[in-house]
Amino acid sequence: MNGCTITGMGTALPDRVVRNEELTALFDTSDQWIRERSGIVTRRVAAGPLATEPLPPHVPGGLGTTGRLAVEAGRRALSAAGVTPDRIDLLILCTTSPDQQVPANSAAVSAALGVRGGAMDLNAACAGFTYGLVTAGGLLGAGARHVLLIGAETLTRITDWSDRSSAFLFGDGAGAAVVSSVPGEGCLLGWDLGVDGSLVDLLYTDHGAGMVMKGQEVFRRAVRVTVDSAVASLERAKVTADQIALFVPHQANIRIMETVATKLGIPTDRMASVIAETGNTSSASIPLALAGAVAAGRLSDGDLVLLAGFGAGMTWASVVWRWQATD
Ligand code: COA
């Protein structure tokens, strides 16, 4: 079995920045309340009442906003990795907000990128990218050479803008990684995947409707499952939390992120955080935070990274990863 490593990353965000203050035009809230309860200051928005431009008319088989963000992030990741699209064996598009119901969003994205291998969507909500990384690792171990893994979302299209208890949380964006096979053990040292489908009604979106969320219950469960999953991954990797150089949690709420870090015994200055600028971007949040930390020079060759996501389902996933610097 081969191992795997990340050979390049890329991100993409819509241009429109929406500050907390602008949300007061939609519902009774304040910048101070949102900052204190969630850590969010701005988010990027492509759809909904605060978008600058209306979503382009639907073109069957074409790319909507999720697809376009995915293509931009994917192209940047391919370029950073120095891998041409024809060498990608599988494109995994992690999304909970695809442009169309059928076919999978990854089909149009692979055509736009020129990927000739397989392509599939993966919906594990906000745990999507971490689920995808484990899936990519398995496939690369079984003989694939390169997997393009993308998390891309247009959550503002399914946000209920009349619900002040959830609408301030969400934003749009995409993050991507080229994951490539390497001889030997590689970088995926430990992982854990899980779901508890009896908790579907904590967070869901019906066809044509807005997101429904039981915020406090999600908060409580999220802390518990993320900590348990992270501990399982650390044990599998045979490392301890104090060896983790960078903790990259799903960017849902700074209070959830800090509570999980503290329970794990990881100092919060070792946590990657982009939530203040992006809000919760679901599948895109972990690659956006990881790419941000890499761009800021926070990772050195050999550093151990803990990725941990949770989301609707309720799903959870974590990974212990050894960072390998690329040229
Ligand atoms: N602005 C101002 N006040 C608001 C508000 C807003 N946008 N939204 C709710 N409130 C009010 C509530 O009505 C309530 O008022 P009351 O005490 O008079 O009834 C008060 O603020 C407290 O509400 P509560 O729901 O207890 O707040 P909270 O501390 O639980 O924070 C969340 C709310 C949504 C930030 C928090 O529950 C959370 O982050 N949950 C997890 C969400 C999540 O991560 N979802 C994605 C999972 S992938």
Boltz pocket constraint, residues with backbone or C-beta under 6 A from the ligand:
constraints:
  - pocket:
      binder: B
      contacts: [[A, 28], [A, 29], [A, 30], [A, 33], [A, 34], [A, 37], [A, 38], [A, 126], [A, 164], [A, 165], [A, 166], [A, 168], [A, 169], [A, 203], [A, 213], [A, 214], [A, 215], [A, 216], [A, 217], [A, 218], [A, 219], [A, 222], [A, 252], [A, 253], [A, 256], [A, 280], [A, 310], [A, 311], [A, 312]]
      max_distance: 6.0
